[in-house]
Amino acid sequence: MRIENYKKFIFLLLFAPILLLAVDKQKLLDCYEIFDQKRAELEAEAEKLLEKQEAFEALKNTYMALMKKKEEKLKKQQAELNATLAKVDNEKKQIEELIKKNKKILEEIKKAKLDKITQSYAKMRPKNAATILANMKPKDALEILQKLQPKIVAKILAKMDSKKAAMLTQMMQNGENNESANTIKR
């Protein structure tokens, strides 16, 4: 039995490492399978992350393009607004110039009209001129009298009611020719 034990011992010695290797190999194969599974899971996760990153980049690019379009549109609208404001300012200046010209023309017309009326009063008889001027607004009468020659004014005032003549004389002395003259009684 000793020999048989010895044979068993040698057999175990020779085949034990092979058996251990087989067991270790099985465990090693199991580890490789686990690693392969984990690697496959990580690769799938990495692929999902990559897809999400690509989607985010696409969204970001779309947003940036939209913002650029809006910015360009805003700049265009601002340029149009500035052009419109410049046009309005230009038209405003033209209108102001026209108003000044029209006022000047109107003043010239009034002056010409007053000169013509004054000439008419200068040709009238003093009594008739005094009667008409006495019934006018003091401001208007004063304007006409101021345009006449002093000799003619003296004749007209001499034919006028003394109160009215005094008032007009006082107004001429004070240099009045404003709206307050219209409030004086006739």
Secondary structure, 3 states (H helix, E strand, C coil): CHHHHHHHHHHHHHHHHHHHHHHHHHHHHHHHHHHHHHHHHHHHHHHHHHHHHHHHHHHHHHHHHHHHHHHHHHHHHHHHHHHHHHHHHHHHHHHHHHHHHHHHHHHHHHHHHHHHHHHHHHHCCHHHHHHHHHCCCHHHHHHHHHHCCHHHHHHHHHHCCHHHHHHHHHHHHHCCCCHHHHHCCC
